[in-house]
Amino acid sequence: MRYYDIEMKGRLILEKTTSIPIYNPGDEGRIFYYDNQLYYSDSTAQTIVGSGGGGGTSGSSGTSGLSGTSGSSGTSGLTGTSGTSGLSGTSGSSGTSGTSPSLTLQTTVLDIGDWNMDASASVLVPHGLTLSNIRKVSATIRNDANTTYYKLSGNSSGSQTGYRVQISTFDATNVVLLREAGGFFDQTDFNATSYNRGWVVITHV
């Protein structure tokens, strides 16, 4: 007999099973369906005759493969087309450079202490600071009557103020104040003792 242009030769046993039957050589021509697979029994064994198409390779979304068509010997399903590769992410922008922290300047005020400027041309004022941290030195001189103050700044000579006194130097230990012989401060208005002659002001980090 012939159904759908398929010529039948020999017997045909078509069934759906809940397990794979034990093979029997007398089952030749038996076709059964189990666990989404189609099996065919020939004269020697039971063989899977149809299988689903392979899944598409990974990408955005692979297209599923077509199921193989069944027949006396099912044609394998077509392989699914590959999914499109995902786009590469764009690189992140570089972070902005951090700003350098600013240095905090501090001020230390020191008493000059006793300085009879009429008798002594210089005085040493210990500062107790790290030399490399010092940024600026200035000083203030006062007369014995404490009625007039005279400001000195930097390492400049007293000729800048016209009084002939200067912050001579400063080193790792002392700030050195120096007045010029015969100058304005070389007189009795500046010879008191047991008296603070003024102040040294140091700016430092």
N, CA, C and O atoms as a DFTB+ gen file, in Angstrom:
820 C
 N C O
     1  1       0.854      -1.202       0.000
     2  2       0.000       0.000       0.000
     3  2       0.884       1.244       0.000
     4  3       2.092       1.144       0.213
     5  1       0.274       2.449      -0.244
     6  2       1.026       3.693      -0.346
     7  2       0.237       4.803       0.346
     8  3      -0.942       5.015       0.064
     9  1       0.906       5.502       1.252
    10  2       0.294       6.633       1.922
    11  2       1.198       7.836       1.744
    12  3       2.392       7.771       2.039
    13  1       0.627       8.948       1.258
    14  2       1.390      10.193       1.098
    15  2       2.663       9.951       0.308
    16  3       3.743      10.418       0.670
    17  1       2.509       9.214      -0.777
    18  2       3.639       8.927      -1.668
    19  2       4.738       8.143      -0.981
    20  3       5.871       8.146      -1.463
    21  1       4.450       7.467       0.135
    22  2       5.435       6.608       0.800
    23  2       5.022       5.169       0.557
    24  3       3.926       4.771       0.949
    25  1       5.861       4.394      -0.070
    26  2       5.546       2.997      -0.359
    27  2       5.932       2.156       0.838
    28  3       7.081       2.190       1.278
    29  1       5.004       1.418       1.358
    30  2       5.243       0.576       2.502
    31  2       5.729      -0.786       2.042
    32  3       5.087      -1.414       1.201
    33  1       6.839      -1.253       2.569
    34  2       7.358      -2.583       2.282
    35  2       7.585      -3.269       3.622
    36  3       8.379      -2.794       4.433
    37  1       6.917      -4.350       3.857
    38  2       7.010      -5.009       5.148
    39  2       6.056      -4.371       6.135
    40  3       5.302      -3.465       5.782
    41  1       6.088      -4.852       7.395
    42  2       5.143      -4.345       8.366
    43  2       5.640      -3.027       8.988
    44  3       6.838      -2.748       8.958
    45  1       4.731      -2.219       9.550
    46  2       5.037      -0.932      10.183
    47  2       4.362      -0.903      11.548
    48  3       3.140      -1.014      11.654
    49  1       5.188      -0.751      12.607
    50  2       4.642      -0.647      13.963
    51  2       5.021       0.736      14.476
    52  3       6.205       1.005      14.676
    53  1       4.063       1.611      14.693
    54  2       4.323       2.988      15.109
    55  2       3.635       3.214      16.452
    56  3       2.427       3.018      16.583
    57  1       4.432       3.634      17.464
    58  2       3.866       3.809      18.793
    59  2       4.685       4.817      19.595
    60  3       5.825       5.129      19.251
    61  1       4.072       5.324      20.686
    62  2       4.749       6.206      21.637
    63  2       4.915       5.447      22.939
    64  3       3.947       4.923      23.491
    65  1       6.162       5.388      23.432
    66  2       6.435       4.574      24.613
    67  2       6.889       5.438      25.776
    68  3       7.290       6.589      25.601
    69  1       6.816       4.862      26.960
    70  2       7.279       5.556      28.173
    71  2       8.678       5.126      28.564
    72  3       9.240       5.646      29.528
    73  1       9.251       4.179      27.826
    74  2      10.619       3.734      28.044
    75  2      11.089       3.070      26.754
    76  3      10.272       2.755      25.889
    77  1      12.378       2.857      26.618
    78  2      12.907       2.200      25.431
    79  2      12.670       0.696      25.583
    80  3      13.175       0.083      26.523
    81  1      11.896       0.091      24.654
    82  2      11.600      -1.353      24.765
    83  2      12.875      -2.178      24.613
    84  3      13.847      -1.736      24.002
    85  1      12.854      -3.383      25.179
    86  2      13.977      -4.302      24.994
    87  2      14.001      -4.753      23.533
    88  3      12.973      -5.148      22.983
    89  1      15.154      -4.695      22.922
    90  2      15.260      -5.006      21.491
    91  2      14.989      -6.491      21.245
    92  3      15.414      -7.372      21.993
    93  1      14.254      -6.713      20.151
    94  2      13.936      -8.078      19.710
    95  2      14.120      -8.098      18.207
    96  3      13.527      -7.264      17.521
    97  1      14.930      -9.028      17.648
    98  2      15.131      -9.060      16.195
    99  2      13.830      -9.131      15.424
   100  3      13.779      -8.747      14.255
   101  1      12.776      -9.618      16.064
   102  2      11.499      -9.688      15.370
   103  2      10.810      -8.339      15.255
   104  3       9.772      -8.228      14.603
   105  1      11.391      -7.285      15.899
   106  2      10.792      -5.955      15.845
   107  2      11.245      -5.161      14.642
   108  3      10.970      -3.963      14.577
   109  1      11.919      -5.760      13.696
   110  2      12.399      -5.021      12.516
   111  2      11.223      -4.286      11.867
   112  3      10.173      -4.874      11.606
   113  1      11.416      -3.029      11.621
   114  2      10.357      -2.200      11.052
   115  2       9.570      -1.448      12.097
   116  3       8.686      -0.658      11.766
   117  1       9.888      -1.691      13.380
   118  2       9.151      -1.023      14.465
   119  2       9.670       0.421      14.617
   120  3      10.875       0.665      14.677
   121  1       8.740       1.342      14.675
   122  2       9.090       2.762      14.891
   123  2       8.363       3.203      16.158
   124  3       7.147       3.051      16.272
   125  1       9.135       3.761      17.126
   126  2       8.492       4.245      18.339
   127  2       9.112       5.594      18.753
   128  3      10.252       5.916      18.417
   129  1       8.309       6.353      19.491
   130  2       8.695       7.712      19.915
   131  2       8.856       7.707      21.428
   132  3       7.940       7.341      22.165
   133  1      10.063       8.129      21.887
   134  2      10.317       8.170      23.333
   135  2      11.255       9.339      23.654
   136  3      12.292       9.526      23.018
   137  1      10.841      10.137      24.689
   138  2      11.684      11.225      25.217
   139  2      12.160      12.166      24.105
   140  3      13.351      12.456      23.992
   141  1      11.211      12.636      23.287
   142  2      11.481      13.599      22.213
   143  2      12.425      13.055      21.141
   144  3      13.053      13.840      20.430
   145  1      12.539      11.722      21.007
   146  2      13.362      11.116      19.975
   147  2      12.535      10.049      19.243
   148  3      11.669       9.395      19.823
   149  1      12.836       9.902      17.951
   150  2      12.173       8.885      17.134
   151  2      13.140       7.730      16.905
   152  3      14.253       7.959      16.430
   153  1      12.762       6.516      17.220
   154  2      13.625       5.342      17.123
   155  2      13.094       4.401      16.015
   156  3      11.888       4.292      15.793
   157  1      14.027       3.737      15.343
   158  2      13.685       2.764      14.289
   159  2      14.425       1.461      14.591
   160  3      15.629       1.464      14.850
   161  1      13.675       0.328      14.555
   162  2      14.291      -0.985      14.800
   163  2      14.557      -1.659      13.463
   164  3      13.650      -1.861      12.656
   165  1      15.838      -2.006      13.246
   166  2      16.159      -2.770      12.040
   167  2      16.493      -4.193      12.467
   168  3      16.104      -4.618      13.555
   169  1      17.193      -4.919      11.647
   170  2      17.454      -6.334      11.937
   171  2      18.530      -6.535      12.985
   172  3      18.787      -7.665      13.401
   173  1      19.180      -5.425      13.429
   174  2      20.295      -5.595      14.384
   175  2      20.165      -4.735      15.635
   176  3      20.674      -5.116      16.690
   177  1      19.485      -3.562      15.546
   178  2      19.463      -2.654      16.699
   179  2      18.358      -1.628      16.559
   180  3      17.677      -1.548      15.537
   181  1      18.197      -0.840      17.624
   182  2      17.272       0.297      17.605
   183  2      18.109       1.569      17.409
   184  3      19.101       1.783      18.106
   185  1      17.701       2.398      16.464
   186  2      18.509       3.564      16.074
   187  2      17.666       4.837      16.124
   188  3      16.506       4.835      15.712
   189  1      18.264       5.946      16.639
   190  2      17.583       7.250      16.611
   191  2      17.616       7.739      15.173
   192  3      18.681       7.784      14.557
   193  1      16.459       8.108      14.632
   194  2      16.407       8.492      13.213
   195  2      16.136       9.974      13.026
   196  3      16.175      10.423      11.881
   197  1      15.876      10.738      14.005
   198  2      15.644      12.183      13.848
   199  2      16.153      12.918      15.078
   200  3      16.032      12.384      16.180
   201  1      16.700      14.083      14.952
   202  2      17.181      14.848      16.117
   203  2      16.936      16.317      15.889
   204  3      16.855      16.771      14.748
   205  1      16.816      17.063      16.972
   206  2      16.591      18.498      16.869
   207  2      17.826      19.213      16.355
   208  3      18.946      18.744      16.559
   209  1      17.631      20.353      15.683
   210  2      18.762      21.167      15.185
   211  2      19.574      21.718      16.329
   212  3      19.048      21.982      17.410
   213  1      20.828      21.887      16.094
   214  2      21.716      22.437      17.111
   215  2      21.358      23.879      17.439
   216  3      20.854      24.607      16.583
   217  1      21.613      24.287      18.655
   218  2      21.326      25.658      19.048
   219  2      22.291      26.643      18.383
   220  3      23.436      26.302      18.085
   221  1      21.820      27.840      18.161
   222  2      22.698      28.879      17.579
   223  2      23.812      29.215      18.547
   224  3      23.637      29.109      19.761
   225  1      24.915      29.604      18.040
   226  2      26.038      29.972      18.897
   227  2      25.715      31.272      19.624
   228  3      24.859      32.044      19.192
   229  1      26.406      31.500      20.722
   230  2      26.063      32.611      21.576
   231  2      26.296      33.938      20.879
   232  3      27.190      34.054      20.040
   233  1      25.541      34.885      21.203
   234  2      25.661      36.248      20.697
   235  2      24.518      37.012      21.327
   236  3      24.173      36.766      22.482
   237  1      23.922      37.938      20.586
   238  2      22.781      38.654      21.148
   239  2      21.653      37.682      21.412
   240  3      21.144      37.634      22.532
   241  1      21.235      36.891      20.406
   242  2      20.298      35.787      20.600
   243  2      20.351      34.904      19.365
   244  3      19.905      35.332      18.301
   245  1      20.880      33.688      19.464
   246  2      20.960      32.789      18.312
   247  2      19.579      32.290      17.930
   248  3      18.746      32.061      18.807
   249  1      19.311      32.115      16.622
   250  2      18.022      31.591      16.147
   251  2      17.993      30.085      16.369
   252  3      18.949      29.380      16.047
   253  1      16.883      29.600      16.923
   254  2      16.780      28.173      17.200
   255  2      16.861      27.360      15.913
   256  3      16.333      27.785      14.885
   257  1      17.525      26.176      15.952
   258  2      17.583      25.295      14.782
   259  2      16.227      24.637      14.519
   260  3      15.459      24.408      15.454
   261  1      15.935      24.338      13.277
   262  2      14.677      23.671      12.915
   263  2      14.736      22.203      13.310
   264  3      15.790      21.571      13.241
   265  1      13.600      21.673      13.723
   266  2      13.560      20.257      14.070
   267  2      13.717      19.406      12.818
   268  3      13.200      19.771      11.762
   269  1      14.424      18.272      12.912
   270  2      14.562      17.357      11.762
   271  2      13.215      16.743      11.388
   272  3      12.399      16.452      12.262
   273  1      12.987      16.551      10.112
   274  2      11.716      15.958       9.655
   275  2      11.767      14.447       9.829
   276  3      12.796      13.805       9.620
   277  1      10.645      13.916      10.211
   278  2      10.587      12.459      10.423
   279  2      10.304      11.740       9.107
   280  3       9.742      12.329       8.184
   281  1      10.681      10.511       9.023
   282  2      10.413       9.684       7.848
   283  2      10.983       8.308       8.132
   284  3      11.270       7.969       9.280
   285  1      11.141       7.537       7.109
   286  2      11.737       6.226       7.321
   287  2      13.140       6.383       7.866
   288  3      13.635       5.522       8.594
   289  1      13.775       7.481       7.513
   290  2      15.022       7.863       8.171
   291  2      15.004       9.383       8.242
   292  3      15.182      10.065       7.232
   293  1      14.785       9.911       9.457
   294  2      14.572      11.350       9.602
   295  2      15.799      12.157       9.214
   296  3      16.931      11.776       9.514
   297  1      15.561      13.265       8.550
   298  2      16.661      14.166       8.172
   299  2      17.043      15.014       9.373
   300  3      16.182      15.533      10.082
   301  1      18.325      15.146       9.588
   302  2      18.783      15.947      10.727
   303  2      18.288      17.375      10.598
   304  3      18.211      17.909       9.491
   305  1      17.949      18.003      11.731
   306  2      17.496      19.387      11.710
   307  2      18.609      20.341      11.289
   308  3      19.793      20.056      11.469
   309  1      18.214      21.452      10.737
   310  2      19.195      22.445      10.309
   311  2      19.811      23.123      11.525
   312  3      19.145      23.358      12.533
   313  1      21.082      23.426      11.406
   314  2      21.764      24.124      12.489
   315  2      21.261      25.559      12.584
   316  3      21.129      26.237      11.565
   317  1      20.975      26.033      13.810
   318  2      20.513      27.406      13.977
   319  2      21.581      28.416      13.560
   320  3      22.778      28.170      13.713
   321  1      21.133      29.548      13.036
   322  2      22.097      30.564      12.595
   323  2      22.741      31.221      13.809
   324  3      22.129      31.350      14.869
   325  1      23.968      31.623      13.628
   326  2      24.720      32.212      14.743
   327  2      24.127      33.556      15.139
   328  3      23.707      34.331      14.280
   329  1      24.093      33.836      16.455
   330  2      23.656      35.147      16.921
   331  2      24.702      36.213      16.608
   332  3      25.887      35.916      16.458
   333  1      24.248      37.443      16.514
   334  2      25.163      38.552      16.231
   335  2      26.012      38.854      17.458
   336  3      25.507      38.906      18.579
   337  1      27.284      39.048      17.236
   338  2      28.179      39.345      18.355
   339  2      27.783      40.654      19.012
   340  3      27.376      41.590      18.324
   341  1      27.897      40.739      20.360
   342  2      27.590      41.984      21.068
   343  2      28.615      43.064      20.752
   344  3      29.777      42.780      20.464
   345  1      28.159      44.294      20.814
   346  2      29.069      45.409      20.547
   347  2      30.028      45.597      21.717
   348  3      29.671      45.397      22.878
   349  1      31.247      45.985      21.382
   350  2      32.228      46.238      22.433
   351  2      31.845      47.501      23.188
   352  3      31.400      48.476      22.583
   353  1      32.015      47.490      24.516
   354  2      31.737      48.689      25.298
   355  2      32.788      49.766      25.063
   356  3      33.953      49.462      24.807
   357  1      32.376      51.012      25.151
   358  2      33.334      52.098      24.958
   359  2      34.175      52.274      26.215
   360  3      33.710      52.042      27.330
   361  1      35.411      52.684      26.014
   362  2      36.317      52.863      27.148
   363  2      35.857      54.025      28.010
   364  3      35.364      55.028      27.492
   365  1      36.017      53.897      29.334
   366  2      35.671      54.998      30.236
   367  2      36.676      56.137      30.110
   368  3      37.843      55.921      29.783
   369  1      36.209      57.335      30.370
   370  2      37.100      58.486      30.265
   371  2      38.069      58.506      31.441
   372  3      37.760      58.020      32.529
   373  1      39.220      59.062      31.208
   374  2      40.242      59.122      32.256
   375  2      39.795      60.066      33.356
   376  3      39.169      61.091      33.086
   377  1      40.115      59.721      34.596
   378  2      39.790      60.606      35.708
   379  2      40.669      61.850      35.699
   380  3      41.805      61.817      35.226
   381  1      40.136      62.935      36.223
   382  2      40.915      64.166      36.271
   383  2      41.985      64.062      37.350
   384  3      41.797      63.420      38.384
   385  1      43.084      64.697      37.085
   386  2      44.188      64.650      38.032
   387  2      43.810      65.364      39.326
   388  3      43.161      66.410      39.307
   389  1      44.224      64.787      40.443
   390  2      43.958      65.433      41.720
   391  2      44.831      66.667      41.911
   392  3      45.954      66.720      41.408
   393  1      44.325      67.648      42.628
   394  2      45.096      68.860      42.880
   395  2      46.035      68.636      44.058
   396  3      45.697      67.945      45.019
   397  1      47.196      69.221      43.967
   398  2      48.165      69.097      45.054
   399  2      47.658      69.839      46.283
   400  3      47.149      70.953      46.168
   401  1      47.791      69.238      47.445
   402  2      47.319      69.929      48.647
   403  2      48.155      71.176      48.908
   404  3      49.376      71.153      48.757
   405  1      47.490      72.273      49.304
   406  2      48.214      73.503      49.592
   407  2      48.858      73.409      50.970
   408  3      48.325      72.758      51.868
   409  1      50.007      74.062      51.130
   410  2      50.707      74.055      52.399
   411  2      50.051      75.060      53.338
   412  3      49.657      76.150      52.924
   413  1      49.942      74.683      54.594
   414  2      49.385      75.580      55.598
   415  2      50.530      76.296      56.300
   416  3      51.385      75.666      56.924
   417  1      50.535      77.618      56.191
   418  2      51.591      78.410      56.826
   419  2      51.202      78.724      58.267
   420  3      50.036      78.961      58.581
   421  1      52.211      78.719      59.127
   422  2      52.010      79.039      60.533
   423  2      52.907      80.225      60.902
   424  3      53.870      80.540      60.204
   425  1      52.566      80.860      62.002
   426  2      53.335      82.028      62.469
   427  2      53.812      81.780      63.895
   428  3      53.036      81.389      64.766
   429  1      55.093      82.012      64.113
   430  2      55.679      81.909      65.454
   431  2      56.253      83.272      65.833
   432  3      57.031      83.856      65.080
   433  1      55.862      83.774      67.008
   434  2      56.341      85.081      67.495
   435  2      57.304      84.836      68.659
   436  3      56.959      84.158      69.627
   437  1      58.509      85.391      68.558
   438  2      59.553      85.202      69.582
   439  2      59.928      86.535      70.202
   440  3      60.017      87.547      69.506
   441  1      60.153      86.537      71.532
   442  2      60.695      87.739      72.188
   443  2      62.168      87.892      71.828
   444  3      62.916      86.915      71.825
   445  1      62.582      89.117      71.527
   446  2      64.018      89.372      71.296
   447  2      64.770      89.272      72.617
   448  3      65.911      88.810      72.662
   449  1      64.113      89.714      73.697
   450  2      64.770      89.687      75.010
   451  2      65.682      90.907      75.198
   452  3      65.562      91.913      74.500
   453  1      66.591      90.779      76.163
   454  2      67.508      91.889      76.454
   455  2      68.382      92.217      75.249
   456  3      68.973      91.329      74.634
   457  1      68.455      93.504      74.921
   458  2      69.428      93.937      73.890
   459  2      69.734      95.410      74.114
   460  3      68.968      96.288      73.717
   461  1      70.858      95.661      74.753
   462  2      71.348      97.028      74.894
   463  2      71.987      97.405      73.559
   464  3      73.155      97.105      73.312
   465  1      71.207      98.066      72.701
   466  2      71.659      98.350      71.348
   467  2      72.750      99.414      71.319
   468  3      73.486      99.526      70.339
   469  1      72.857     100.203      72.403
   470  2      73.912     101.210      72.475
   471  2      75.267     100.544      72.714
   472  3      76.303     101.021      72.250
   473  1      75.234      99.396      73.470
   474  2      76.488      98.735      73.821
   475  2      76.812      97.551      72.919
   476  3      77.985      97.227      72.734
   477  1      75.804      96.900      72.355
   478  2      76.042      95.671      71.572
   479  2      75.452      95.817      70.167
   480  3      74.313      96.252      69.991
   481  1      76.256      95.443      69.183
   482  2      75.838      95.629      67.784
   483  2      74.872      94.547      67.297
   484  3      74.201      94.748      66.285
   485  1      74.783      93.401      67.991
   486  2      73.936      92.301      67.487
   487  2      73.341      91.514      68.636
   488  3      73.764      91.631      69.786
   489  1      72.339      90.700      68.290
   490  2      71.710      89.819      69.266
   491  2      71.273      88.554      68.522
   492  3      70.894      88.606      67.352
   493  1      71.336      87.412      69.228
   494  2      70.883      86.124      68.667
   495  2      69.552      85.752      69.304
   496  3      69.408      85.782      70.527
   497  1      68.572      85.399      68.461
   498  2      67.259      85.000      68.962
   499  2      67.027      83.543      68.543
   500  3      66.778      83.286      67.365
   501  1      67.102      82.580      69.477
   502  2      66.861      81.162      69.120
   503  2      65.423      80.974      68.629
   504  3      64.484      81.514      69.213
   505  1      65.260      80.192      67.536
   506  2      63.895      80.023      66.986
   507  2      63.328      78.614      67.186
   508  3      62.106      78.464      67.186
   509  1      64.152      77.578      67.355
   510  2      63.649      76.226      67.605
   511  2      62.864      75.601      66.452
   512  3      62.092      74.669      66.677
   513  1      63.038      76.086      65.237
   514  2      62.308      75.572      64.070
   515  2      63.257      74.867      63.111
   516  3      64.476      74.984      63.232
   517  1      62.687      74.132      62.157
   518  2      63.486      73.507      61.100
   519  2      63.779      74.562      60.040
   520  3      62.864      75.187      59.505
   521  1      65.047      74.751      59.745
   522  2      65.448      75.842      58.856
   523  2      64.721      75.785      57.510
   524  3      64.271      76.812      57.000
   525  1      64.607      74.583      56.935
   526  2      63.997      74.463      55.602
   527  2      62.501      74.774      55.605
   528  3      61.904      74.945      54.542
   529  1      61.888      74.850      56.797
   530  2      60.458      75.170      56.880
   531  2      60.182      76.667      56.988
   532  3      59.034      77.099      56.875
   533  1      61.226      77.453      57.205
   534  2      61.048      78.899      57.378
   535  2      60.836      79.568      56.029
   536  3      61.597      79.338      55.089
   537  1      59.805      80.393      55.934
   538  2      59.484      81.084      54.690
   539  2      59.713      82.600      54.767
   540  3      60.026      83.227      53.755
   541  1      59.564      83.183      55.935
   542  2      59.728      84.638      56.056
   543  2      60.067      84.991      57.495
   544  3      59.587      84.348      58.429
   545  1      60.918      86.043      57.676
   546  2      61.279      86.530      59.012
   547  2      61.134      88.049      59.008
   548  3      61.599      88.728      58.093
   549  1      60.498      88.557      60.021
   550  2      60.413      90.011      60.218
   551  2      60.629      90.300      61.707
   552  3      60.624      89.385      62.530
   553  1      60.817      91.562      62.040
   554  2      61.078      91.910      63.446
   555  2      60.549      93.308      63.739
   556  3      60.395      94.147      62.852
   557  1      60.274      93.520      65.037
   558  2      59.840      94.837      65.514
   559  2      60.730      95.238      66.683
   560  3      60.903      94.477      67.635
   561  1      61.297      96.453      66.599
   562  2      62.147      97.003      67.669
   563  2      61.357      98.102      68.374
   564  3      60.625      98.851      67.726
   565  1      61.499      98.205      69.699
   566  2      60.846      99.300      70.431
   567  2      61.882     100.041      71.276
   568  3      62.898      99.476      71.681
   569  1      61.602     101.302      71.527
   570  2      62.534     102.101      72.339
   571  2      62.316     101.823      73.820
   572  3      61.372     101.136      74.210
   573  1      63.218     102.378      74.642
   574  2      63.145     102.099      76.089
   575  2      61.851     102.619      76.706
   576  3      61.348     102.033      77.664
   577  1      61.314     103.698      76.179
   578  2      60.100     104.298      76.738
   579  2      58.851     103.555      76.275
   580  3      57.751     103.862      76.735
   581  1      58.998     102.579      75.370
   582  2      57.872     101.813      74.817
   583  2      56.826     102.730      74.186
   584  3      55.620     102.509      74.300
   585  1      57.340     103.778      73.509
   586  2      56.431     104.736      72.866
   587  2      56.496     104.657      71.341
   588  3      55.588     105.128      70.656
   589  1      57.569     104.061      70.807
   590  2      57.712     103.982      69.351
   591  2      58.202     102.584      68.962
   592  3      59.117     102.035      69.577
   593  1      57.565     102.018      67.916
   594  2      57.937     100.699      67.410
   595  2      58.490     100.859      65.996
   596  3      57.996     101.669      65.211
   597  1      59.532     100.068      65.681
   598  2      60.203     100.154      64.382
   599  2      60.167      98.761      63.735
   600  3      60.607      97.776      64.328
   601  1      59.649      98.704      62.541
   602  2      59.459      97.417      61.871
   603  2      60.603      97.130      60.907
   604  3      61.004      97.981      60.113
   605  1      61.130      95.874      61.002
   606  2      62.130      95.388      60.062
   607  2      61.521      94.191      59.335
   608  3      60.702      93.475      59.912
   609  1      61.905      93.966      58.084
   610  2      61.374      92.800      57.369
   611  2      62.444      92.177      56.504
   612  3      63.371      92.845      56.046
   613  1      62.292      90.843      56.285
   614  2      63.207      90.114      55.405
   615  2      64.619      90.141      55.917
   616  3      64.861      90.321      57.111
   617  1      65.573      89.957      54.987
   618  2      66.991      90.007      55.308
   619  2      67.593      91.327      54.843
   620  3      68.811      91.455      54.719
   621  1      66.737      92.295      54.590
   622  2      67.206      93.555      54.011
   623  2      67.935      94.408      55.041
   624  3      67.758      94.258      56.250
   625  1      68.734      95.278      54.531
   626  2      69.498      96.158      55.418
   627  2      68.583      97.244      55.960
   628  3      67.541      97.555      55.383
   629  1      68.997      97.801      57.065
   630  2      68.213      98.852      57.698
   631  2      68.140     100.118      56.866
   632  3      67.311     100.987      57.135
   633  1      68.997     100.236      55.858
   634  2      68.960     101.437      55.045
   635  2      67.620     101.580      54.343
   636  3      67.269     102.666      53.882
   637  1      66.848     100.451      54.258
   638  2      65.540     100.495      53.644
   639  2      64.606     101.365      54.471
   640  3      63.743     102.047      53.918
   641  1      64.765     101.350      55.765
   642  2      63.939     102.179      56.645
   643  2      64.665     103.439      57.088
   644  3      64.056     104.352      57.645
   645  1      65.946     103.485      56.842
   646  2      66.738     104.645      57.248
   647  2      67.272     104.552      58.649
   648  3      67.868     105.513      59.136
   649  1      67.074     103.386      59.348
   650  2      67.498     103.269      60.733
   651  2      68.770     102.453      60.911
   652  3      69.243     102.312      62.039
   653  1      69.330     101.920      59.857
   654  2      70.602     101.212      59.909
   655  2      70.595     100.009      60.848
   656  3      71.509      99.842      61.655
   657  1      69.562      99.171      60.741
   658  2      69.488      97.927      61.475
   659  2      68.873      96.882      60.526
   660  3      68.084      97.215      59.642
   661  1      69.250      95.623      60.731
   662  2      68.760      94.614      59.799
   663  2      68.634      93.255      60.466
   664  3      69.241      92.981      61.501
   665  1      67.796      92.386      59.815
   666  2      67.815      90.965      60.150
   667  2      68.971      90.423      59.328
   668  3      68.844      90.216      58.121
   669  1      70.089      90.196      59.984
   670  2      71.319      89.867      59.269
   671  2      71.225      88.500      58.588
   672  3      71.371      88.389      57.371
   673  1      70.979      87.468      59.386
   674  2      70.842      86.100      58.852
   675  2      69.936      85.299      59.778
   676  3      69.610      85.738      60.880
   677  1      69.538      84.126      59.318
   678  2      68.956      83.117      60.208
   679  2      69.458      81.766      59.733
   680  3      69.526      81.488      58.536
   681  1      69.811      80.928      60.712
   682  2      70.361      79.613      60.394
   683  2      69.526      78.542      61.089
   684  3      68.377      78.798      61.448
   685  1      70.077      77.356      61.282
   686  2      69.328      76.254      61.872
   687  2      68.978      76.494      63.336
   688  3      68.148      75.782      63.902
   689  1      69.627      77.525      63.968
   690  2      69.414      77.737      65.402
   691  2      68.872      79.116      65.734
   692  3      67.947      79.240      66.537
   693  1      69.440      80.162      65.123
   694  2      69.151      81.528      65.545
   695  2      68.749      82.449      64.389
   696  3      69.088      82.231      63.225
   697  1      68.006      83.491      64.778
   698  2      67.824      84.658      63.909
   699  2      68.787      85.723      64.435
   700  3      68.794      86.009      65.632
   701  1      69.601      86.314      63.551
   702  2      70.621      87.284      63.961
   703  2      70.165      88.684      63.563
   704  3      69.933      88.971      62.388
   705  1      70.039      89.571      64.596
   706  2      69.710      90.984      64.356
   707  2      70.986      91.810      64.517
   708  3      71.775      91.577      65.432
   709  1      71.180      92.783      63.613
   710  2      72.432      93.554      63.601
   711  2      72.126      95.031      63.381
   712  3      71.397      95.393      62.458
   713  1      72.701      95.894      64.255
   714  2      72.567      97.342      64.041
   715  2      73.920      97.924      63.652
   716  3      74.963      97.389      64.030
   717  1      73.905      98.989      62.918
   718  2      75.133      99.600      62.404
   719  2      75.734     100.530      63.457
   720  3      75.017     101.287      64.111
   721  1      77.025     100.466      63.611
   722  2      77.718     101.354      64.566
   723  2      77.514     102.807      64.153
   724  3      77.660     103.167      62.985
   725  1      77.169     103.639      65.153
   726  2      76.948     105.058      64.884
   727  2      75.610     105.345      64.244
   728  3      75.327     106.495      63.907
   729  1      74.759     104.313      64.062
   730  2      73.456     104.506      63.446
   731  2      72.413     104.969      64.445
   732  3      72.731     105.279      65.593
   733  1      71.176     105.015      64.004
   734  2      70.071     105.543      64.799
   735  2      69.895     104.789      66.114
   736  3      69.606     105.413      67.135
   737  1      70.057     103.474      66.119
   738  2      69.815     102.678      67.318
   739  2      71.017     102.618      68.256
   740  3      70.924     102.059      69.349
   741  1      72.131     103.186      67.840
   742  2      73.346     103.193      68.677
   743  2      73.315     104.430      69.574
   744  3      74.109     105.360      69.428
   745  1      72.332     104.399      70.539
   746  2      72.158     105.555      71.433
   747  2      71.448     105.108      72.701
   748  3      71.019     103.959      72.811
   749  1      71.328     106.015      73.648
   750  2      70.816     105.686      74.982
   751  2      69.309     105.433      75.007
   752  3      68.800     104.898      75.991
   753  1      68.588     105.800      73.955
   754  2      67.158     105.498      73.931
   755  2      66.885     104.005      73.751
   756  3      65.743     103.551      73.830
   757  1      67.973     103.246      73.504
   758  2      67.821     101.804      73.246
   759  2      68.823     100.974      74.062
   760  3      69.329      99.954      73.592
   761  1      69.107     101.442      75.324
   762  2      70.118     100.742      76.116
   763  2      69.566     100.100      77.384
   764  3      70.347      99.633      78.212
   765  1      68.244     100.059      77.565
   766  2      67.666      99.467      78.777
   767  2      67.938      97.972      78.800
   768  3      67.977      97.322      77.756
   769  1      68.129      97.423      80.021
   770  2      68.309      95.975      80.205
   771  2      67.160      95.444      81.058
   772  3      66.343      96.201      81.582
   773  1      67.125      94.086      81.182
   774  2      65.971      93.441      81.816
   775  2      64.688      93.953      81.150
   776  3      63.686      94.245      81.802
   777  1      64.773      94.044      79.838
   778  2      63.691      94.659      79.060
   779  2      63.630      93.960      77.695
   780  3      64.651      93.802      77.025
   781  1      62.440      93.550      77.298
   782  2      62.305      92.896      75.983
   783  2      62.379      93.952      74.886
   784  3      61.531      94.841      74.797
   785  1      63.422      93.833      74.045
   786  2      63.672      94.855      73.021
   787  2      62.630      94.815      71.893
   788  3      62.506      95.779      71.137
   789  1      61.893      93.728      71.775
   790  2      60.885      93.661      70.707
   791  2      60.564      92.201      70.356
   792  3      60.631      91.315      71.208
   793  1      60.219      91.976      69.106
   794  2      59.762      90.635      68.714
   795  2      60.274      90.265      67.330
   796  3      60.466      91.115      66.461
   797  1      60.487      88.962      67.157
   798  2      60.796      88.390      65.844
   799  2      59.590      87.549      65.433
   800  3      59.108      86.723      66.209
   801  1      59.112      87.761      64.220
   802  2      57.948      87.025      63.706
   803  2      58.408      86.140      62.544
   804  3      58.957      86.630      61.557
   805  1      58.173      84.818      62.676
   806  2      58.610      83.855      61.651
   807  2      57.377      83.165      61.036
   808  3      56.518      82.641      61.744
   809  1      57.325      83.185      59.713
   810  2      56.285      82.442      58.980
   811  2      56.919      81.156      58.474
   812  3      57.983      81.182      57.856
   813  1      56.250      80.009      58.743
   814  2      56.849      78.713      58.406
   815  2      55.764      77.689      58.148
   816  3      54.590      77.925      58.435
   817  1      56.173      76.516      57.589
   818  2      55.242      75.411      57.377
   819  2      55.426      74.379      58.477
   820  3      54.736      73.360      58.488
